[in-house]
Amino acid sequence: DSVGDSMGQGSFIYSFVARGTMVLAEYTEFTGNFPSIAAQCLQKLPSSSNSKFTYNCDHHTFNFLVEDGFAYCVVAKDALSKQISIAFLERVKADFKKRYGGGKASTAIPKSLNKEFGPVMKEHMKYIVDHAEEIEKLIKVKAQVSEVKSIMLENIDKAIDRGENLTVLTDKTENLRSQAQEYKKQGTQVRRKLWYQNMKIKLVVLGILLLLVLIIWLSVCHGFNCTD
């Protein structure tokens, strides 16, 4: 039969966690051939790489998150964005590693974690679907921040590529600063020299005036017999 006979009951259809190609836990409330298709996709995944993969089949997406030898999968309706499916897988991965990271996951036999972790995957499905709009907004904000960081890094790279020009510009700036300081120093010296010259002129004029006053005083006193 086709992928999923019951298509109107939510956006997530099927999910599993596998070690290598061995499924340790899975969850679904639907009937269909999506578990076998997901298993076939799992067989084709590069086991050594940490990455994300998405396959499309019969109006559904098969989304995989591979990390440290474990594969996390969710089958969703294609109307649900890939970003939301990956957000679900990230949430499942974090919870799975928290619960079984101590070694239980590395020794578990096939399907042995269904009873424990199956209901957990169900809860995560519900949470992601209920908060899909908020999560999409957060993803957009993160994407914008990443874009800004990329632009900044690109500008820094361009600046580094122009290293010689920047060095020359820096040298020119230092030269201009030195010249400005020299001009300021010379200006101070000129002002001080002019001040001294001005004071000399004033002293000379004052001396001449005093001399004239003395001469006039002596002349007046001599003419009017200023002696006692």
Long-range contacts (C-beta under 8 A, 24 or more apart in sequence): 1-31, 1-32, 1-33, 2-32, 2-33, 2-58, 3-32, 3-33, 3-34, 3-37, 3-57, 3-58, 3-59, 3-60, 3-75, 4-30, 4-31, 4-32, 4-34, 4-60, 4-75, 5-30, 5-31, 5-32, 6-30, 6-31, 6-32, 7-77, 10-125, 10-129, 11-76, 11-77, 11-79, 11-80, 11-84, 11-129, 11-132, 12-74, 12-75, 12-76, 12-80, 12-85, 12-88, 12-125, 12-128, 12-129, 13-60, 13-75, 13-76, 13-77, 14-38, 14-73, 14-74, 14-75, 15-72, 15-73, 15-74, 15-75, 15-88, 15-92, 15-121, 15-125, 16-72, 16-73, 17-70, 17-71, 17-72, 17-73, 17-92, 17-96, 17-113, 17-117, 17-121, 18-42, 18-70, 18-71, 18-72, 18-73, 19-69, 19-70, 19-71, 19-105, 19-106, 19-108, 20-47, 20-69, 20-71, 21-47, 21-71, 22-110, 23-110, 23-111, 24-105, 24-108, 24-110, 24-111, 24-112, 24-113, 24-117, 25-96, 25-111, 25-112, 25-113, 25-114, 25-116, 25-117, 25-118, 25-121, 26-111, 26-114, 26-118, 26-121, 27-114, 27-117, 27-118, 27-119, 27-121, 27-122, 27-125, 29-122, 34-60, 34-62, 34-75, 37-62, 37-75, 38-62, 38-73, 38-75, 41-73, 42-71, 42-73, 45-71, 52-86, 52-89, 54-82, 54-85, 61-85, 63-89, 64-89, 65-89, 65-90, 65-93, 67-93, 70-96, 70-105, 72-96, 74-125, 80-132, 81-136, 83-135, 83-136, 83-139, 84-128, 84-132, 84-135, 84-136, 87-128, 87-135, 87-139, 88-124, 88-125, 88-128, 91-124, 91-127, 91-128, 92-120, 92-121, 92-124, 95-120, 95-124
